[in-house]
Amino acid sequence: MDCVDVCSVDCFYEGENMLVRVTSQREIENLVRSGEVKGGKLKLRMPLSAEVTPLKHVVEETVAL
């Protein structure tokens, strides 16, 4: 069971290889709306870590605009 299964709030978006919290999604949408993104793709990179643990994970995804 993962956090999407137990979360009582609809706060996650699931992609093929990642979970992104709503705040991250909102920031991506704001960036695209601002017009600062040139071209038809946005390459995203999200490092994930957890304090006092050895967790170091990087999620990379290219989003077509």
Secondary structure, DSSP 8 states (H G I E B T S, - for coil): --HHHH-SS--EEE-SS-EEEHHHHHHHHHHHHHT---SSEEEEEEEEE-TTS--EEEEEEEEE-
